[in-house]
Amino acid sequence: MKFRTLKFLRRRKIAREKIKITEKAVQVLIIGLVLALILLAGCNYRMVPSETKIEYGTTETDAKNSKLQEKKFITQTWKWH
């Protein structure tokens, strides 16, 4: 009887320790996710386009092709305001 009680108490102690470790891991995960969301929201705040360039043109013809090649580019730079 005494041996069973000690075995049972040991299992309960181990189970409590595992629960504590799991609770701490969940708390760390939640805090980390909240911090990540705050940082991501802060990076997006007051971000405005600085400069936009649109380039449109044609290139010279190749010897193989008799068609002109069109090139279109749009580049945009951003800055924090």
C-alpha positions as CSV (number, residue, x, y, z in Angstrom):
1,M,0.0,0.0,0.0
2,K,2.8,2.4,0.9
3,F,4.7,1.7,-2.3
4,R,1.5,2.4,-4.4
5,T,1.0,5.7,-2.6
6,L,4.6,6.8,-3.2
7,K,4.4,5.8,-6.9
8,F,1.1,7.7,-7.3
9,L,2.5,10.8,-5.6
10,R,5.6,10.7,-7.8
11,R,3.4,10.5,-10.9
12,R,1.4,13.4,-9.8
13,K,4.5,15.5,-9.1
14,I,5.9,14.7,-12.6
15,A,2.5,15.5,-14.2
16,R,2.4,18.9,-12.3
17,E,5.9,19.7,-13.5
18,K,5.0,18.9,-17.1
19,I,1.9,21.1,-16.8
20,K,4.0,24.0,-15.5
21,I,6.5,23.6,-18.4
22,T,3.7,23.6,-20.9
23,E,2.0,26.6,-19.3
24,K,5.3,28.6,-19.5
25,A,5.9,27.6,-23.1
26,V,2.3,28.7,-24.0
27,Q,2.9,32.0,-22.2
28,V,6.2,32.6,-24.0
29,L,4.5,31.8,-27.4
30,I,1.7,34.2,-26.8
31,I,4.0,37.0,-25.6
32,G,6.2,36.4,-28.7
33,L,3.3,36.5,-31.1
34,V,1.9,39.7,-29.5
35,L,5.4,41.3,-29.8
36,A,5.7,40.2,-33.4
37,L,2.3,41.7,-34.2
38,I,3.1,45.0,-32.5
39,L,6.4,45.2,-34.4
40,L,4.8,44.4,-37.7
41,A,2.1,47.0,-37.1
42,G,4.7,49.6,-36.1
43,C,6.7,49.0,-39.3
44,N,3.7,49.6,-41.5
45,Y,2.6,52.7,-39.7
46,R,3.2,56.0,-41.6
47,M,4.9,54.3,-44.5
48,V,4.5,56.4,-47.7
49,P,5.8,56.1,-51.2
50,S,8.9,58.2,-51.8
51,E,9.4,58.0,-55.5
52,T,7.7,56.2,-58.4
53,K,9.4,55.7,-61.7
54,I,7.7,54.4,-64.8
55,E,10.0,53.5,-67.7
56,Y,8.5,52.5,-71.1
57,G,10.5,52.0,-74.2
58,T,11.6,49.8,-77.1
59,T,14.9,48.1,-77.7
60,E,16.8,47.8,-81.0
61,T,15.9,44.9,-83.2
62,D,17.9,41.7,-83.1
63,A,19.3,40.1,-86.2
64,K,17.1,37.1,-85.6
65,N,13.9,39.0,-84.9
66,S,12.5,41.8,-87.0
67,K,10.1,42.9,-84.2
68,L,10.8,45.6,-81.7
69,Q,10.9,44.5,-78.1
70,E,8.9,46.6,-75.6
71,K,10.2,47.1,-72.1
72,K,8.0,48.3,-69.3
73,F,9.3,49.0,-65.7
74,I,7.6,50.4,-62.6
75,T,9.8,51.0,-59.6
76,Q,8.7,52.4,-56.3
77,T,10.7,53.4,-53.3
78,W,9.2,53.8,-49.8
79,K,10.1,55.8,-46.7
80,W,8.9,56.1,-43.2
81,H,7.3,59.4,-42.5
